[in-house]
Amino acid sequence: MEPKTTNSAPLIEFRNIGLIYNPTAPEPVTALREVNAGIYPGEFCTIIGPSGCGKSTLLLLLDGLMKATSGEVLIKGQAVEKPGPDRAMVFQDFALMPWLTVYENVAYGLKILGKPPAETRETVMRQIKAVGLDGFHNKYPHQLSGGMRQRVGIARALTVNPEILLMDEPFASIDAQTNEIMTQDLMQLYLEQRKTVIFVTHSLEEAVFLSSRVLLMSARPGTIVGELRIDLPYPRTPDTKLTHEFAEYKRYIWDHLKDAVIRVMKGGEP
């Protein structure tokens, strides 16, 4: 079950990324060390590892919201210096503006970009429908369930038509039943829109079900210690989770992560 290699050029590259918090402090914290990875056009690439290993930090570096202490993040060979319209982030905590309606939240990025009202309305309503919120465009976030609020976050990200979709544990704050539905819906959106998706999760099941490839991280200081190509055919269904192959992929990932996860849970040093 070794990962396959690809001959295409990576869309995204992490080159020798290191990140130290409070480097001049008496006890600086090394969060990332020598992270090297390539992510290819159209991939659904999941990053998984123990808590505190720097998974979300890699997304912030890629989005241009943080700067690495050493190394560089490249998109199409160009160093990432700041956020750009080619990337959009979906956060774990929904990150919606409570004083805006669903429509206004989803339209926010297009408003910032100065898109014409007619184009904005057509795009926003299409994405609201795509995430299953047709008819809820005039509701406010407090009137929605957690799963519905996360759908708003996904629609908002997709509305600006990014080439790269960054997703930081987007289903961690919703219940298990809603998670099942949202995971299936996200896979369908991926197949329809074919964005390059970088997805951070702690869930082995999400990683195997959604991904074309999984990157495995060590405990802090985080680095990439392995990868696994998921050769399950798309579209995947709930029955996919019942197959022997699905179970074997989960076991492979867990076998490579469990020692680090147990060490972090017991409060030991990485």
N, C-alpha and C positions, 0 to 999 in steps of 0.2 A: 504494500500500500504506500509506496514511496511517491512523492510528488513528481509530476511531470515538469519538464522545463519547456519554456516557450522561446521562440526565435524573434518575436516582435520586440521593439524597443519599449522600455517602460514609459508610462505617462508620468509617473511620480517616482522620485528617488529620495530615499533617506541615505545620506552619505556621512558615515562616521559621526552620527549625532551624539553629542554629550550635553547634559544639562545639569548644572550645579545650582542649587538654591542657596542664597546668602554666601557666595564664595569667599567673602572677606570675614565672615563670622568665625568665632573660635571653633565651632563644630558645623561646617558646611554640610549640606545634604546632597549627595550625588544621586539624582533621580534617574538619569539615563546615561548609558555608557556605550559608545561605539555601536550605535544602532545603524545597521545597513539593511536596506530592503528596497525592492522595486515593485511597483504596482502597475498593472498593465491596463490598457484601454478596455473598457467594458467589463472589467472584473467586478465581482462582488467579493471583496477581500475583507475577512474578519480578523481582528486582532484580539487575542485572548491571553489572559495571564492572571496571576494572583493579584489581590488587592494591593494598590500602591505601587505597581510596577511601572507606571508611566504610560498606560494605554491612552488615556484621555489627553495627556500632555502631548503625545504625538499628533493627535488631531488638532490641538491648538497651535502647534508649530506649523502644521500643514495649512491651516486656515490663516496663518499670518498674525495670530493674536498673541503669540509669544515668540521670543528669539532664543535659539539654542546658544549654549556657552561655546560649543565647538561643533564643527561640521556644518552641513547645509542641507536644506530641503529644496529639491528641484521639481518643477513642473515643466515638462517639455524642454528640459535642459536649462531653464531659467530659474535662478534662485528666488525663493519666496521671500518677499520683503514686507508685505502687508496683505490684508484681506483683498479679495478680488471677486468679480462677478462670475468667474469660472468655478467658484466653490460656494457651497451653502452648507450650514450646520443645522442638525436637528439635535436638541439637547435632551437630557434625561428629565429635566424638571419642567418641560413644556415651554417655558420662557415666553409666554404670551403676554401681551399688554392688556390688562383686565378692563381698561376703560374703552377698548376698541372692540367692535363686533368681529365675528368670524371673518366676514368679508374684509374689513379694514385691516385685521391682522395679516391675512393672506396677501393683501394688496400692498403691504408696507414696503417691501423691497422694490416693487415696480414704481411706487411713488418716489422713493429715493432716487431711482434711476431716471425719473422724469418721463416715463412712458405716457403716451396719450390716453385720455380717459376711456375711449372706446376700446382700444387695444387692451388696456388694463382690465376692464370689465369682462371681456371675452376670455382672457387668459385666466383670471381669478375664478370665474364661474366654472370653467372647464376643470381646473384643478380641484376645486371644492367637490365637484361631482366625482372626479377620479378617486378621491379618498373616501367616498361614501357619505358625504355630508350635504348632499343636495337637499335644499329646503331649510338648512340651518344657518344660512349666510347672515341673517340679522340677529342671531343669538350672541350673547356675551359669554366669555369663558366660564364664568361662575354658573352658567345655566347648562353646562356640558359635563358629561362624565369624563374621567381621566383618559379613557381610550379615545374619546372624541376630541379632547384637547390635544392629544398627541397627533391625531390626524390633521388638525389645524396646523401644527408645527411642520408636519411633513409637506402639506400643501403649500405653506409659505415658502419652504425651501425649494420646492419644485417649480414654483411660479416664476422665479427669476431664470429658469432654464439653465442651471449650472451644468457644467461638464462633469463635475466631481461633487458627489453627495457624501457629506461626513455625518455619521450617526453615532452619538455617544450614549450607549446604553438606552436607546429610546423607549424600550418596553419595560424597564426596571421598575417603574412607578405605577404600573397597571396590574390588575389582577390576572391570575393564570388563564382564566377562560378568555378574557379579552386579548391576552397575549397570543393565544392560539390563532384568533381571527386576524389580529394585526400582522402577525408573522406571515400568514398566508397572503394577506393583501399586499404586504410589502414586496413579497416575491413576485406577485403578479405585476405590480408597478415596475419592478426592475426589468421584467421580461418585456413589458410594453415600451418603456422609455430608454432602456439600455444606458443608463448613467454608469459611470465608474463609481462604485460605492465602497467606502471604507467604514466598516461597522465595528464598534467596540462593544464587547459583551463579556459577562462572566458565565453565560449559559452555554454549555457544551451543545445542547440541543439546538439552540438558535444558530450557533456557529455551523453545525453540520447541515442543518436544513436549508439555510439561506446561501451558503457560501459556494463560490467556485474555488476559493483557496483560503486557507487559514494560516496566519502567522502566530507562532507561539512565543510568548515572552517569558523571561526569567523574572524572579523576584528582584526588588530594588537592590542595586541600580539596574534598571530594566535594559534588556537587550534582546534581540531576536535570537532564539536558540533553536528554531526549527520552523518548518512549514509543511503543509499538507494540502495537496490538491484533492478536492472532493469531486469524484467522478460519478456522482449520481445524476441521472438525466433530469433535466427540467422539462416541463413544470413538475415540481414535487408536490405531493399531496400528503394528507395525514397518514395514509397507508405507507408512505415512504419511511416513516418513523418506525414501522413495525418490521422492517427488513433486517436481515443479518448484516448487510453491508453498512446500514446506518449505525447499528450497535457497534460494529468494529471501528468505524471512524471515531465514535465517541470514546471508545476504550483507548484508542491510539492517543487521542488528545489528552485524556486524563492520565495515562501512563507517563506522559511527558511533563505534566504539570503538577501532579499530586504531591511530590516531595516539597516543592516550593510553596504550594498552597498550605500544606500542613505546618510548615515552618513559620509562615506568616501568621497563621491562626494561633499558634502557640506563643507568638510574640518574640520569636527568635530572630537573630540577624539573618538577612538574606544570604 
